[in-house]
Amino acid sequence: MEGGMKVKPRGDYQFRGAGDLFWRRLKEYIRSQASVFRSISDWTVWLYLIIPGVLLSARLYYELWVEGLPSFSEALPAGIFPSLMLLIIYRAGIILFVQEGDVLFIRMAKRFMSGIMLRGAIYSMTMIGIMITLGFVVLLPFLVQRLDMSTVEAISYLLLSITMGWTVAWTRHLVSVNYIGWRRTLLLIPTLGLPCFLYTQVSLLWMDEPQWLLVVSLLLVFTVILLIRIRLKMQGTFMNDVQEDNKLKIRFTSLILTQAVDKPRATRTKTWVFRSSPYLYRSRSADRRLAGAAVKALFRNPQHRLLYLQFTGVCLLAMIWPPVIIKCILLLATYILFTYWHYRYWISFLNDDWISLLPWPEEIVSQARVFAIRTMLIPFSVIMSIAFSISWLDLGWGWVLLIPLLMITLYGLTSYILVFVTLSNHK
């Protein structure tokens, strides 16, 4: 060609089979999920949250096998374990990797389209198996030590859970692509409720009889094969296929966005929190009024209130099992993290358009910051101090540590943390 330009052969832009197109779409899907994960986790998140969390979880899991189960596990009913597995099974879904553009050319080639959908089905079922296996591994110490489950029984129960996950996923998929609106909702209730009920009953009746678990698993495998054959022969559901695929592909993104973006809220004439409290503090000084406004704004906001409850609940559960040294480190780390979160909220509160209208002196802002953050931390400090004290000592002597621990956290740690954070941000 003139000028020495090279033209890429046309064959490089074509796909030799359904496998090539499927692998390209799979790589794009994995790349998009990875980019979403990277958008919420930089090196600081990995260093301070993810890596310590993984190490602490591994340590707690190791203790369940070596040191035995916590005492409260003896009171757990046997039906709690199938119910927890059902929470994972119910989340299973099928992605077939069909796209809107397929309606132009690929949809006409039935063998090509079936090849993509079949590979997508295999991928989805593999991911369902991995997801259920991970959940099963977490519950395995309780199943082995609490229910005396043997190796054969555990493997049989895992196979039952995986095949039931496949069945639930394909049943939901067939109903979702064939019906819309209220008809879909009404059909999903019995079609998903029946397999979940069957799984619970089989688990309770035959958990110690692996031969029956394997028989039911084999029947479920035949059911899944039948559902896949029906799906590949199905016609006239292309746009619903695309819609269902897109909904599952962005499920992780939607979860992140719901935590990051505030939803529009209905305007209320009266608030639920601090309804009849014109002043939060007895003093009417400017710093107390500013601090009270910040505290009320925090607990009146549904998103902030929900995050407060979620963080407190997770920290409360993590305080139950570890030894005393780990409890102390965990209490200090969570308190520092939560104090920093309140400090960042305080900064955003000061930058609000209405608050920034008034010329607040630096001295008043500094005093109000300490009062506001200390007040915001009171519920968290009380709950964590009670959990720490009672889990370390018994119920009778644990209350002796409550008041000193509250004084140390609220008046000692809070002041030091705020001084350190303030100096760091000024630098």
Buried (B, 14 or more C-beta within 10 A) or exposed (E): EEEEEEEEEEEEEEBEEBEEBBEEBBEEBEEBBEEBEEEEEEEEEEEEEEEBEEEBEEEBBEBBEEEEBEEEBEEEEEEEBBEBBBEBBBBBBBBBBBBEEBEEEBBEEEEBBBBBBBBBBEBBBEBBBEBBBEBBEBBBBBBBBBBEBEEEBBBBBBBBBBBBBBBBBBBBBBBBBBBEEEEBEEBBEEBBEEBBEBBBEBBEEBBEEBEBBBBBBEEBBEBBEEBBEEBBEBEEBBEBBBBBBBEBBBEEBEEBEEEEEEEEEEEEEEEEEBEEEEEBBEEEEBBBBBBBBBBBBBBBBEBBBEBBEEBBEEBBEBBEBBEEEBBEEBBEBBBBBBBBBBBEBBEEBBEEEEBEEEEBEEEBBEBBBBBBBBBBBEEBBBBBBBBBBBBBEEEEEBEEBBEEBBEBBBEEBBEEBBEEBEEEEEE
